[in-house]
Amino acid sequence: MITNEFSDAFLLEAERHAAWGAAQLEALTDFLPEGDWAADLAACRYRQGPVELRVGVLGTYDMNEQSWMWGWANPGLRGGEVVALAGAVERYGRAHGIAELTAEVLDLSGFPDPRRAAEMLAFTGMGVAEAAGYIGVPAGPGTQVYFLPDDPQVPRPGPDPVTLPRVLLTGAGLIGRSPRHVVEGHFDHHGVPYRAEPDRITAELPGGSTAVVSFDGLGRIAGVELDVVRVGG
């Protein structure tokens, strides 16, 4: 598949995961120690420093060809357990008509920044798979491989009222297409009930706190107001 821009369907899907996904990547970065890495693909294991995780292969980026290959399409891995999560991304793409998730290989050479486009594919694949982040590491002089952690060791940040404004505004700024998708996707991911109105979204956060996210006439986030319930004195 040759493209020089992502489809609306893909970008809107990416935005659904922008807020919680960015927070999850931050948590994964804080969790993983500095150090060399090694992987046993047959065993679905990844080691970085002293930490060992169960992982799957999401995809690879060829820096010379400026192309992305999904893990489920890799001839050497196709059908294996290590690409099960990538296969779920492909099935989701077919069910929702998102071509970027179903093409075996995407030629990204037409993008202004092909490497950034590859990162967007990795980020969206992570979101669709509901994974605890993604790990991109060099697998050779011209290849970057992307792993999805599939291990309960990786911390998963919840919907914290204190950090919610920063998380939502950061997510809304990543793509900038539909902040409403960002907010709704964040609450959907965390299983937070919310009420959507034309100019606001009101969510009932765990612990009894309420968040009201308002939008201006251009659909941008105008404010995040919190009624925080404090436990104890």
C-alpha positions as CSV (number, residue, x, y, z in Angstrom):
1,M,0.0,0.0,0.0
2,I,1.5,3.3,-1.1
3,T,0.3,6.4,0.6
4,N,1.5,9.9,1.5
5,E,-1.1,10.6,4.2
6,F,-3.3,8.6,6.6
7,S,-7.0,8.1,6.0
8,D,-9.6,9.9,8.1
9,A,-10.7,6.5,9.5
10,F,-7.1,5.8,10.7
11,L,-6.5,9.2,12.2
12,L,-9.8,9.2,14.1
13,E,-8.9,5.7,15.5
14,A,-5.5,7.0,16.5
15,E,-7.1,9.9,18.3
16,R,-9.3,7.6,20.4
17,H,-6.1,6.3,22.0
18,A,-4.1,9.6,22.1
19,A,-4.7,10.6,25.7
20,W,-4.5,7.2,27.5
21,G,-1.9,6.0,25.1
22,A,0.5,8.9,25.7
23,A,0.1,8.4,29.5
24,Q,0.7,4.6,29.1
25,L,3.9,5.2,27.1
26,E,5.1,7.5,29.8
27,A,4.5,4.8,32.4
28,L,6.3,2.2,30.3
29,T,9.3,4.5,29.8
30,D,9.5,5.1,33.6
31,F,9.2,1.3,34.2
32,L,11.9,0.0,31.8
33,P,15.5,0.4,33.0
34,E,18.3,1.6,30.8
35,G,20.3,-1.3,29.3
36,D,20.8,-3.6,26.3
37,W,17.9,-5.6,25.0
38,A,17.5,-9.1,23.7
39,A,14.4,-11.1,22.6
40,D,13.4,-14.7,22.2
41,L,10.6,-14.6,19.7
42,A,9.7,-18.2,19.9
43,A,9.1,-17.8,23.7
44,C,7.6,-14.3,23.3
45,R,10.2,-12.9,25.7
46,Y,11.9,-9.6,25.8
47,R,14.7,-8.6,28.2
48,Q,16.0,-5.1,28.8
49,G,18.5,-4.8,31.6
50,P,17.3,-6.9,34.5
51,V,13.6,-6.8,33.4
52,E,12.1,-9.6,31.4
53,L,8.6,-9.2,29.8
54,R,6.2,-11.3,27.7
55,V,5.8,-9.4,24.4
56,G,4.4,-9.7,20.9
57,V,5.9,-8.3,17.7
58,L,3.7,-5.5,16.4
59,G,5.7,-4.6,13.3
60,T,8.9,-3.5,11.7
61,Y,10.1,-0.3,10.0
62,D,12.7,-0.6,7.2
63,M,14.6,2.7,7.3
64,N,16.1,2.2,3.8
65,E,12.9,1.3,2.1
66,Q,10.9,3.6,4.4
67,S,8.3,1.0,4.7
68,W,6.3,-0.6,7.5
69,M,5.4,-4.3,7.8
70,W,2.9,-5.5,10.3
71,G,4.0,-8.5,12.5
72,W,1.1,-10.7,11.3
73,A,2.4,-10.2,7.7
74,N,6.0,-11.2,8.4
75,P,6.7,-14.4,6.5
76,G,9.0,-15.7,9.3
77,L,6.5,-15.0,12.0
78,R,3.1,-15.4,10.3
79,G,0.7,-17.5,12.3
80,G,2.9,-17.7,15.4
81,E,2.0,-16.8,19.0
82,V,4.4,-13.8,18.9
83,V,2.2,-12.0,16.4
84,A,-1.2,-12.8,18.0
85,L,-1.7,-9.2,19.2
86,A,-0.7,-7.9,15.7
87,G,-3.2,-10.3,14.2
88,A,-5.9,-8.8,16.5
89,V,-5.1,-5.3,15.1
90,E,-5.5,-6.6,11.5
91,R,-8.9,-8.2,12.4
92,Y,-10.0,-4.9,14.0
93,G,-9.0,-3.0,10.8
94,R,-11.1,-5.3,8.6
95,A,-14.1,-5.0,10.9
96,H,-13.9,-1.2,10.9
97,G,-12.7,-0.6,7.4
98,I,-9.3,0.9,8.3
99,A,-7.0,0.1,5.4
100,E,-3.7,1.0,7.1
101,L,-4.3,-1.8,9.6
102,T,-5.0,-4.4,7.0
103,A,-2.3,-3.8,4.4
104,E,0.7,-6.1,4.9
105,V,3.2,-3.5,4.0
106,L,2.8,0.3,3.8
107,D,5.2,2.4,1.7
108,L,5.8,5.5,3.8
109,S,8.3,7.2,1.5
110,G,5.7,9.8,0.5
111,F,5.2,11.2,4.0
112,P,7.2,14.3,5.0
113,D,8.6,12.3,7.9
114,P,8.4,8.5,7.2
115,R,9.9,7.6,10.6
116,R,7.2,9.7,12.4
117,A,4.5,7.9,10.2
118,A,5.9,4.6,11.4
119,E,5.6,5.7,15.0
120,M,2.0,6.7,14.4
121,L,1.3,3.2,13.1
122,A,3.0,1.7,16.1
123,F,1.0,4.0,18.5
124,T,-2.3,3.2,16.8
125,G,-1.6,-0.5,16.8
126,M,-0.8,-0.3,20.5
127,G,-4.1,1.4,21.1
128,V,-6.2,-1.0,19.1
129,A,-4.5,-3.9,20.9
130,E,-5.1,-2.2,24.3
131,A,-1.5,-2.9,25.0
132,A,0.6,-1.4,27.9
133,G,2.7,0.7,25.5
134,Y,5.1,-0.2,22.7
135,I,8.8,-0.7,22.6
136,G,10.8,0.4,19.5
137,V,14.4,-0.9,19.3
138,P,16.9,-1.2,16.5
139,A,17.1,-4.8,15.1
140,G,19.8,-4.1,12.6
141,P,21.6,-1.3,10.8
142,G,18.4,-0.3,8.9
143,T,15.5,-1.9,10.8
144,Q,13.5,-0.9,13.8
145,V,11.3,-3.6,15.5
146,Y,8.3,-2.7,17.6
147,F,7.2,-4.9,20.5
148,L,3.9,-4.8,22.4
149,P,4.3,-5.7,26.1
150,D,1.8,-8.3,27.2
151,D,2.8,-8.6,30.8
152,P,1.1,-7.5,34.1
153,Q,4.4,-6.2,35.4
154,V,4.0,-3.1,33.3
155,P,2.1,-0.4,35.4
156,R,-1.2,0.9,33.8
157,P,-2.1,4.4,35.0
158,G,-5.8,4.9,35.9
159,P,-8.0,7.9,35.4
160,D,-6.4,10.2,38.0
161,P,-8.4,13.4,38.6
162,V,-5.2,15.3,39.4
163,T,-3.5,14.5,36.1
164,L,-6.6,14.4,34.0
165,P,-6.4,17.9,32.5
166,R,-2.8,17.5,31.5
167,V,-3.4,14.0,30.1
168,L,-6.4,15.1,28.0
169,L,-4.7,18.3,26.7
170,T,-1.5,16.4,25.8
171,G,-3.6,13.8,23.9
172,A,-5.6,16.5,22.1
173,G,-2.4,18.1,20.9
174,L,-0.8,14.9,19.4
175,I,-2.9,14.8,16.2
176,G,-5.3,17.8,16.6
177,R,-8.1,16.4,14.5
178,S,-10.9,15.6,16.9
179,P,-10.4,16.4,20.6
180,R,-13.8,14.9,21.3
181,H,-12.5,11.6,20.1
182,V,-9.5,11.9,22.4
183,V,-11.7,12.6,25.4
184,E,-14.3,9.9,24.7
185,G,-11.6,7.4,23.8
186,H,-9.8,8.1,27.1
187,F,-13.0,7.5,29.2
188,D,-14.0,4.5,27.1
189,H,-10.6,2.9,27.7
190,H,-10.8,3.3,31.4
191,G,-14.5,2.2,31.6
192,V,-15.5,5.6,32.9
193,P,-19.2,6.4,32.4
194,Y,-19.8,9.8,30.8
195,R,-22.6,11.9,29.2
196,A,-21.8,13.6,25.9
197,E,-23.5,16.9,25.0
198,P,-22.7,19.2,22.0
199,D,-20.5,21.5,24.1
200,R,-19.2,19.3,26.9
201,I,-18.6,15.8,28.2
202,T,-19.3,15.0,31.8
203,A,-17.7,12.0,33.3
204,E,-18.1,10.2,36.7
205,L,-14.6,9.3,37.8
206,P,-13.7,6.4,40.2
207,G,-14.0,7.6,43.8
208,G,-17.0,9.9,43.1
209,S,-15.2,12.8,41.5
210,T,-16.8,14.5,38.4
211,A,-15.0,15.9,35.4
212,V,-16.6,18.3,32.9
213,V,-14.7,18.7,29.7
214,S,-16.0,21.7,27.7
215,F,-15.4,22.5,24.0
216,D,-15.3,25.8,22.2
217,G,-17.0,26.6,18.9
218,L,-14.1,25.0,16.9
219,G,-14.3,21.8,18.8
220,R,-11.1,22.4,20.9
221,I,-10.9,21.6,24.6
222,A,-11.8,24.9,26.3
223,G,-11.5,23.7,29.9
224,V,-11.4,20.7,32.2
225,E,-13.3,21.3,35.5
226,L,-13.1,18.9,38.3
227,D,-15.2,18.4,41.4
228,V,-12.9,16.2,43.4
229,V,-14.1,14.1,46.3
230,R,-11.4,14.1,49.0
231,V,-11.3,11.0,51.2
232,G,-10.5,11.7,54.9
233,G,-10.1,15.0,56.7
